[in-house]
Amino acid sequence: MRRNKFGAILIATQMAVTLAFLSNSLTIIESRLSWSARPTGVDEANLFVISSDMTESRDDPAAHENADVVALRSLNGVVDAYATNDYPLAGGGWSLSVNLTADQKTPSTHSAYYFADEHALDTLGLRLIAGRNFNADEVVNRTAADIPLIGSAIVTKALADRVFPAGDALGKSIFLESDTRSVLIIGIVERLQTPFFDQGESKSFVENSALAPYRPIGESVNYMVRAKPGQRDSVMRAAEVRLAELDGDRIVRSKSMSQLRAEAYRGDHGLVVLLVSVCAALLIVTAFGIVGLTSYWVSQRRQQIGTRRALGATRRAILSHFQTENLLIASAGASCGIAFSIALNIWMVQSFEVSRMENSCAIAGAVIMLILGQLAVLYPALRAASIPPALAMRGG
């Protein structure tokens, strides 16, 4: 190694750079997979959203909307349905500040804001863990011009715990839309994800959701429909046909929650595939670099190997020599790589707001590099160990 310093330094540097990229990539991959695997809290397998956009104004949009909901609920295979302003994984939607007092300067937290009626919990498949559902007489129509005050709300456990850490949110009042009138928390559901799925500002309140007893009235409405198990796709097609039959002057589109999830996290999954591919390529290049350098050293030291074999060195001794030599180089590269990994992660956290790397990722990456080095050196080391002493001497 002292006679081939450049080659040893080159391999160690390559391994350090590969380790830094590998460990930080593992952090990003784990973060993206965990983020995209989060449960929404709804019955995704059987739920779909159907959007209705009127092409012309209606004299009584509330009556038209009521007819739509009644028709959807009457379809074979439908468990329940309701009209809403928003839904999980929509990509954008309503969010607002949550305060404990009317004159609060800094919000206690932020929350998604869903319109819901007494059918919403059953439609979405939400689990009510405390309190009660909305009553039919609490739900009021809401238009862009008419925003009636409400007195109650249902919130998620995440939101309740954030605002009331003592766990006594049920029956307490919070301020949502209005700075003058609070709403009473009448129910708490286990989980309901917000419409936002990016890892930006919404990450801090991704499971903070509040349901308000509003029935949205307008030219554009979203209907959430829950089908019986195994009938979602057929019910979704039947729902589009039924709404078109009721009123042909509108655009009807439907998507299942499975489709929404796939679209929402397509970018995350694409990044994971890209990082895995780049990591695999770097590992392959590093492995071939080790193989090439070791093969070169074997060819340059044939006479030395032959001499050692002639003096009684076994094949195992020759093999152990090259593996130990590579282990020293790989250990030096891994040690530098761990330091480089931590420095790179600190820079990425400050510059790109990525997740902070756990020490276990750097250690796991170092172990992978050490194993890779031992596997890569195995073939040229076996070739060196198999050289007959007499042939090696003649080759010298």
N, C-alpha and C positions, 0 to 999 in steps of 0.2 A: 504493500500500500504506500510506503514512503517513496517508492520509485515511480509510482503512478498516482501522484497526488491530484493531478488535474481531473483524471477520470473519477476518482473517489469523491472529490468535491462536487463534480458535476452531477453524479448520481444522488448524493446526499441533498444537494440543492433541489434537484428535480423532485425528490421524495418530499422535501419540506413544503414546496409549493403545492404539490398534489395533495398533501395532507391538509394544508390550510384551506384549499378549495373544497376538499371532500368534507371536512368537519363542518364548515359553514353551510355547505349544500345540504348536509344531513339535517342541520338545524332548520333551514328554510323548508325542506321537504316535510319534516315532521310537523312544522307549524302549519303549512298549507293543508296537509292531509287532516290534521286535527280540526282546523277551521272549517273545512268543507264537509266534515263528517258530523258536525254538530246537529243534534236533533232539533227540529222546528217546534215540536210539541203537538203538532197536528197529525191526523191520520193520513199521512202522505200517500200510502198505497191506494187509498180509495177516494181521494179528494181531488177535485179539479175546479178551476175558475173559468167562468164563461163571461166574457165582456160584451156589453151591448152598447153600441154607439149609434144614436139616432141621426139620420141624415136631415130630418125636418123636425121643427118644434112640435110639441104635443100640447093640446089644450089642458089636459089633466095628466101630467106625467106621473103623479102618485098613483092614480088608478091603473095606468099602464104597467107601472112597476109591480104593483100588487098582483095584477093578472099574471105577470111573468113568474113571480115567486110561487103563486098557487099552481101554475102549470108545471113548474119544475118539481115541486113537491109531489105532484100527482103521477109523475112518470114511474113506470115499473122499474124497480131496482134502486130508487132513490130513498136514502135514509132521511135526509133533511136538506134544506137550502135556505139561504138568506142573502140579503143585499148588503154590500159593504163598500167602503171607500178604498180599502187596501187589503193586502194579504201578504203572508211571509214570502220572502225571496222574490218580491216584485222588482227589486233593484232600486227603488226610490219610493218615497211616500211621505206621509205625515209624521213629523216629530215635533215635540214641544218640551218646554222646561217644566219641571215638577218642583213646586215650592211648598213649604209648610206654612208660610205666612204671606199675607197679601203684599207686604212691603219688603219682601226678601230681595236683597241685592244680587246675591250669587245663588243660582239654582242649586237645589239639593242634588239633582241629577237630571237626565234627559230621558225621554221615553217615546216609543212609537205610539201612534194614536189611531186605534181602530174603531170604526162604527160597527155596532152589533145590536141585535135584538135578542129576544128570548130563545131563538133557535140557534144562535151562534155557537154556543158551547157544544151542543149536540152535533151540529154540522161539522165543526172542526175536529171533534173528538178530544176536546180539552178535558183535563182532569181537574175538577174543582176540589181543592184541598181544604178550603175554609170558607165559611159564609154561604151565600146563596147566589142563584142566577137572577137575571133581570126578570121582572114581571112584565106582562104584556102592556099594562097601563103606564109603565115607566118609559117605554120607547116612544120617541117623538120623531116626526119628519123634520129633515133638515135640508134646506136648499142654500144656494149661494147667497140669496138675499134675506133669508129668514133663518137665524141661528138661535133657536130657543135655549134657555138655560136648563141645565140638568142638575140633578142633585146626587147622583150616585155614579160609581164606576167599579169595574172589576179590574184587578191588576195582577201581574205575574208575581210569583214568589221572589224573583230576583229584584224587581222594583220595590216590593214591600220591604225586603230586607235591607235594601240600599237606603231607603228613606227612614225606616223604623228598625234600626239594628237590634232592638230589644225583642223583636218578633211579635209586637202587639199592633200590627198595622190594621187588622180587621176592626171596623168601627171608627177608625180615625179619619180625619179630613185632610185633603190636600188640595192645592190650587193647580189646575191644569190650564185650560184656555183663558179663564176669567181671572182677573186680579181682584175682583170684588166679591166673588161668590165661590166658596169651596165646594168640593164634592166629597161624598162619604164613600169610603171603601166598603162595599157590601160583600165582596167575594174575592178570593185569591185562587188563581189557577197555578198549576205546577210549572208550566213552561209555555211560552209563546214567543217565538223569535220575531224580531222586527223585519220590516221589508228590506232592510239594508244588508248586503252580504259582503261589502268591501271591508278591508282591514284598515280603513282610515279613521276618521273621528268617531264613526258609529260603533267602533269596536268596544268602546267603554260602556255602551249601554245596549249591547246586542240582544239581550234577553229582557230588557225593560220594556214592557208593553202595557198599555192601558186600554180597556174597552169601554166605550161610552155608549149609552142607550140611544143612539141616533139611527134613523133610517134614511140613508142618502137619497135625495130626490134630484134628478137632473137628466140631461140628455145622454150622459155616459154613466153607466152603472156596472159594477162588478158583482156577479153572483157566485157565491161559493156553494158548491154542491157536493154532497157526500153520497157515494154509491155503496151498495152492498158489496161485500167482498167478492172479487172476481168479475164484477160487472161494470167497472169504471169506464172502460173504453166504449162499450156499447151504449151506456147511459150518456156519455159525453156526446156521441154522434146524435143520439135521439134528442138531447137537449138543444143542440144547434138547430135541428129540423123544427122542433116545437116552437122555439122563439121566432124563427123565420115565418112560420105559419101564423103566429099571432100578429106580427107586424113585419112586413117585408121591406119597409123603408128604414133599414138600419144595417149596420155591419156587425156581424156576430163572430167572435173568435173564442176559442177555448184552448186551454192548456192544462195538462195534469200537473200535480205537484212534482211528479217524477221528472217531467220535462223542464219545469222551472228550476229544479235543483241541478239538472245537467247543464242548463244554460248558465245558471248563476256561477257555477264553479268550473266552467270550461277553461277559463284562463288559469286558474290555480292548478288544475290537472295538467294542462299543457306545460306550465312551468315545471311541474314535477317531472314530467317525461323528459323535458329538455335537460334539466339538471342531472337526472339519472344517466342520460345518454352522454353528457359531457364528462361526468365522473367516470363512467365506464371507459370512455376513450382515453382519459388521462391515466387511468390505472393500466390500461393496455400499453400505452406508450411508455409508461414508467417500467412496466414489466419487461418490455422488449429492450429498453435501455439497459436494464440490469443483465439480461441475457446476453446482449451484444458485448457489454464491457467484460463480463466474466469469460465469455468465449474468447475474446481477444487476449485476456490475461492467460487463459489456458494455452493458447497457441504460442504465446511468448515465453511460457515457462515449461514447455514440454521437457526440456533437458533436466530442469530442476525436479519436475515431477518424477521423471524416469530414475533420477539418482535416488530420490527418497524411496521409490518402490524397490530399487535394487538393494537398498540398505535395510529393507524389511518393513517399510511402511505398508499398511493394509489399505485396501480400497476405502474402508470406512474412515480411516485416518485422513486420506486425501479429501474425501467428501466432507468430513467434519471441518477440515481446514478452510475450504471455500465457503461453507455455510457460516462459520464463525467470522470470517473476513467480511462477508456480506452483512452479517448481523451487526457488526461494529459500525459499518457505513449506514445501515438502515436506522440504527439507534441514534446516531448523530443527526441524521435527517429528521427523524421523528421528534427529537428534543427541540430542534430549531423550528420544526413545523408546528408544534404545540404553541410555542411562543408567538409564531407568525399567525396562527389561527386566532388566538385571543386578540391580538392587535387588530387583525382584519375585522373581527366581529365588532370590536368597540367602535371602529370607524364606520362600519355599516349601520350599527344601531344609531349612531349620531347623525349619519347622513341620510339614511333611507328608512329609519324607523322599523327595521326588521327585529325579530325576536332575539333576545339575548341568548347566546349559546351556553348550554350547560357544559360543565367540565367533562361530563360523561361522553359528550359528542367528540371532543378533542381526543380523549383517551381511546374511545372506540375507533376513531380514525387512525390513531397511532398503531393500535393493535392490527388493524387491517393492513397498514403499510408494512409492518414487520412480517406478517404472514405472507403478504405478496412478495416481499423480498426473498424469503426462504423458498417459496415455490418457484420464483423466477430463476433463482440460482441453481435449482436442483438439476435441471437438464445438463447445463454445461459442466457442473460439478461431477455428475455421473459419467460424462464423457471423459473428464480428466482422470477419474478413478479407474476407468476401464482401459487406459493406455498401457500396453505391455512395456515393461522396463527396457527390453532390448530395442524395441521399435522407437521408444522415446529417445534413447541414446543415439541411435542412428539418425533420427530426425534432427537432433541437435547439431 
